Amino acid sequence: MRMPSGPLTNAVLAVTVVAWLALLLTGWQDYAIVAGGFIPARLSGLVDLAGAVPAWLTPLSSALLHASLMHLAFNGLMLLFCGRHVEWAIGAPMMALLYLVGAYVSAATHYLVDPASMVPVIGASGAISALVGAYALLFSRQRITSKFGIPPVVLHVAWLAAAWIVLQLVFGYAFRLEGMGIAIWSHIGGFAAGLVLAVPMLRWRQRRLARAAAEASPQP
């Protein structure tokens, strides 16, 4: 299938790239990581940063921050590919909502795992993981049959979630061996949000399109 255009996805990517370039060229990147990164300890009341982005907004501000060009490039490619397809499937409004929910669910998951962490979490990986989850569910060609009375869609979601968790655990272990950190539970939380919301959002758009078509059709 030809890749859809995805105007909203393109806009999100453009804003993310511009934010990274602006911070890099002005030399404010290190300050922005602390002031705008998601720091669980701030929500726990263990630390207070004067002049920083309000803690409740940092799941969004942190999505605009990236540690390196490679970090930005990897997230950008995932956003471009999965985001365009998901936007085509569920529409721009639902895709925007999914991206926002993914950012907050991923941050909440990371917080629950380590609420006292002082390390800023940056990058759009959590929000993009929600798009990856939605893409995996909506565009997977694998068909699972019902077993033990469990609906196929439930088994499909469970299989995708298990595969993603294992993949993230492997990535996390490999990064630790290299002396680098990765917020694997943030990715897992975002992916789970995509799995849970993809089908309801798709059905909402289908009902909306059907209603619009019915209203536009000539009445006898």
C-alpha positions in Angstrom: 0.0 0.0 0.0 1.3 3.4 -0.9 2.2 5.6 2.1 -0.6 8.2 2.8 0.2 11.9 2.9 -0.5 12.5 6.6 -0.5 16.3 6.9 -0.9 16.2 10.7 1.9 13.7 11.0 4.1 15.9 8.8 3.3 18.9 11.0 4.1 17.1 14.2 7.4 16.0 12.7 8.2 19.5 11.5 7.6 21.1 14.9 9.7 18.4 16.6 12.6 19.0 14.2 12.4 22.8 14.4 12.4 22.5 18.3 15.5 20.4 18.2 17.4 22.6 15.8 16.4 25.8 17.7 17.7 24.4 21.0 20.9 23.1 19.4 21.7 26.3 17.6 21.0 28.5 20.6 22.9 26.3 23.1 19.8 25.9 25.3 19.5 22.1 24.8 21.0 21.1 28.2 18.8 23.6 30.1 15.7 22.5 28.1 16.3 18.9 29.0 16.1 19.7 32.7 13.4 22.4 32.5 11.2 20.5 30.0 12.0 16.9 30.5 9.7 14.6 32.4 11.1 14.1 35.9 9.1 11.7 38.0 10.5 13.2 41.3 8.8 16.6 40.4 5.4 14.9 40.4 6.2 13.2 43.7 7.1 16.6 45.3 10.7 15.5 45.9 12.2 18.3 43.9 11.1 21.8 42.8 12.6 23.5 39.8 12.1 27.3 39.6 11.4 28.5 36.1 10.8 25.0 34.7 7.9 23.9 32.6 5.0 23.0 34.9 5.3 19.3 35.8 1.9 18.3 34.4 3.0 19.7 31.0 6.3 17.9 30.8 4.9 14.8 29.1 4.3 17.1 26.2 7.4 19.3 26.4 9.6 16.3 26.7 8.3 14.9 23.4 10.0 17.9 21.7 13.4 17.2 23.2 15.9 14.8 21.8 19.4 13.9 23.0 21.0 13.6 19.6 20.5 13.6 15.8 20.3 9.8 15.8 17.6 9.9 18.6 15.6 12.4 16.6 16.1 10.6 13.3 14.9 7.2 14.7 11.8 8.7 16.3 11.1 10.8 13.2 11.2 7.7 10.9 8.8 5.8 13.2 6.5 8.8 13.5 6.5 9.4 9.7 5.8 5.8 8.8 3.3 4.7 11.6 1.8 8.2 12.0 0.8 8.6 8.4 -0.9 5.2 8.2 -2.7 5.7 11.5 -3.8 9.2 10.5 -5.2 7.8 7.3 -7.1 5.1 9.2 -8.6 7.0 12.2 -8.4 10.6 10.9 -6.3 13.6 12.0 -8.4 14.5 15.1 -8.2 11.0 16.6 -4.6 10.7 15.6 -3.8 13.9 17.5 -5.7 12.7 20.5 -3.9 9.3 20.4 -0.5 11.1 20.3 -1.4 13.2 23.3 -2.8 10.3 25.3 0.2 8.2 24.4 2.5 10.9 25.7 0.7 11.1 29.1 0.1 7.3 29.5 3.8 6.6 28.7 4.9 9.2 31.3 2.4 7.8 33.9 3.8 4.3 33.3 7.3 5.5 33.8 6.3 7.4 36.9 4.6 4.3 38.4 7.8 2.2 37.9 10.2 4.8 39.4 8.3 7.8 41.1 11.5 9.0 42.8 13.7 9.2 39.7 15.6 12.5 39.1 16.6 11.6 35.6 14.8 13.6 32.9 13.0 11.5 30.3 13.1 13.1 26.9 12.0 12.2 23.4 8.7 11.5 21.6 9.2 7.7 21.9 6.3 7.3 24.3 3.8 9.1 22.2 5.1 7.5 19.0 4.8 4.1 20.7 1.0 4.7 20.9 1.0 5.2 17.1 3.1 2.1 16.7 0.7 0.1 18.8 -2.3 1.4 16.8 -0.5 0.6 13.5 0.4 -2.9 14.6 -3.2 -3.7 15.5 -4.9 -2.0 12.5 -2.5 -3.0 9.8 -1.2 -6.4 10.9 -1.9 -9.1 8.3 -1.8 -11.9 10.9 -5.2 -13.4 11.6 -5.7 -15.1 14.9 -8.6 -17.5 15.5 -10.6 -17.6 18.7 -9.3 -20.0 21.4 -10.8 -21.1 24.7 -13.7 -18.7 24.0 -11.4 -15.7 23.9 -12.3 -13.3 21.0 -9.6 -13.1 18.3 -9.1 -9.3 18.8 -8.2 -9.9 22.5 -5.7 -12.6 21.6 -4.2 -10.4 18.9 -3.8 -7.5 21.3 -2.2 -9.8 23.9 0.2 -11.3 21.4 1.3 -7.8 20.2 1.7 -6.5 23.7 3.8 -9.5 24.7 6.0 -9.2 21.7 6.5 -5.4 22.3 7.4 -6.0 26.0 9.9 -8.6 25.1 11.4 -6.4 22.4 11.7 -3.4 24.9 13.3 -5.6 27.6 15.9 -6.8 25.1 16.6 -3.2 23.9 16.8 -2.0 27.5 19.3 -4.7 28.4 21.4 -4.0 25.3 21.5 -0.2 26.0 22.5 -0.8 29.6 25.5 -2.9 28.4 26.5 0.2 26.4 26.1 2.4 29.5 23.0 4.2 28.1 19.5 4.4 29.5 16.2 3.8 27.8 12.7 4.3 29.3 11.4 1.0 28.3 8.3 1.2 30.5 7.4 4.5 29.0 7.5 2.8 25.6 5.4 -0.1 26.9 2.8 2.2 28.3 2.5 4.2 25.1 2.2 1.0 23.0 -0.5 -0.3 25.3 -2.5 3.0 24.9 -2.3 2.5 21.1 -3.6 -1.1 21.3 -6.5 -0.1 23.6 -7.6 3.0 21.6 -7.0 2.0 18.0 -10.2 0.1 17.4 -12.6 2.4 19.2 -11.1 5.4 17.4 -11.4 3.6 14.0 -15.0 2.8 14.7 -15.7 6.4 15.8 -14.4 7.6 12.5 -16.3 5.1 10.5 -19.6 6.1 12.2 -18.7 9.7 11.6 -18.1 9.2 7.9 -21.2 7.1 7.5 -23.3 9.8 9.2 -21.8 12.4 7.0 -22.5 10.3 3.9 -26.1 9.8 4.9 -26.6 13.5 5.5 -25.1 14.3 2.1 -27.1 11.8 0.1 -30.3 13.1 -1.6 -33.5 12.5 0.2 -36.3 10.7 -1.6 
